């Protein structure tokens, strides 16, 4: 289940990154959605690492996910 969520969020991030490269729209919304999906992917990665008893990398992934989520929400305002 976590692996499927990680694939889903990474696919969303790649799709918005490619759309941002191709389109001529302002990048604020695309970047925000891309960063939110990358943060969600890092969060799911941290959960899966925590479940496999890799605590150090799980904590780093969760901290990175929180930071990316904060930056993406901060970039909206």
C-alpha positions as CSV (number, residue, x, y, z in Angstrom):
1,X,0.0,0.0,0.0
2,X,2.8,2.5,0.9
3,X,4.7,1.5,-2.2
4,X,1.6,2.3,-4.4
5,X,1.2,5.7,-2.7
6,X,4.9,6.5,-3.2
7,X,4.5,5.7,-6.9
8,X,1.3,7.8,-7.2
9,X,2.8,10.9,-5.5
10,X,6.0,10.6,-7.6
11,X,4.0,10.3,-10.8
12,X,2.0,13.4,-9.8
13,X,5.2,15.3,-9.1
14,X,6.8,14.3,-12.4
15,X,3.7,15.2,-14.3
16,X,3.5,18.7,-12.8
17,X,7.2,19.2,-13.3
18,X,6.9,18.3,-17.0
19,X,3.8,20.5,-17.4
20,X,5.8,23.4,-15.8
21,X,8.6,22.9,-18.3
22,X,6.3,22.7,-21.4
23,X,3.6,25.3,-20.5
24,X,3.9,29.1,-20.3
25,X,1.6,29.5,-17.3
26,X,3.0,31.2,-14.2
27,X,4.9,28.5,-12.2
28,X,3.4,29.3,-8.7
29,X,0.5,26.9,-8.8
30,X,2.5,24.1,-10.6
31,X,5.4,24.5,-8.2
32,X,3.1,24.4,-5.2
33,X,1.4,21.2,-6.3
34,X,4.7,19.6,-7.3
35,X,6.2,20.4,-3.9
36,X,3.1,19.1,-2.0
37,X,3.3,15.8,-3.9
38,X,7.0,15.5,-3.3
39,X,6.4,16.2,0.4
40,X,3.7,13.5,0.5
41,X,6.1,11.1,-1.2
42,X,8.8,11.8,1.3
43,X,6.3,11.3,4.2
44,X,5.2,7.9,2.8
45,X,8.9,7.0,2.3
46,X,9.5,7.9,5.9
47,X,6.6,5.7,7.1
48,X,7.8,2.8,5.1
49,X,11.4,3.2,6.4
50,X,10.0,3.4,9.9
51,X,8.1,0.2,9.4
52,X,11.2,-1.6,8.2
53,X,13.1,-0.5,11.3
54,X,15.4,2.0,9.6
55,X,14.7,4.7,12.2
56,X,17.5,7.2,11.2
57,X,16.5,7.4,7.6
58,X,12.8,7.5,8.5
59,X,13.3,10.5,10.8
60,X,15.3,12.3,8.1
61,X,12.6,11.6,5.5
62,X,9.8,12.8,7.8
63,X,11.7,16.0,8.7
64,X,12.4,16.6,5.0
65,X,8.7,16.0,4.2
66,X,7.6,18.5,6.9
67,X,10.1,21.1,5.5
68,X,8.9,20.6,1.9
69,X,5.3,20.9,3.0
70,X,6.0,24.1,4.9
71,X,7.9,25.6,2.0
72,X,5.1,24.7,-0.5
73,X,2.4,26.2,1.7
74,X,4.5,29.2,2.5
75,X,5.0,29.8,-1.3
76,X,1.3,30.2,-1.7
77,X,1.3,33.4,0.3
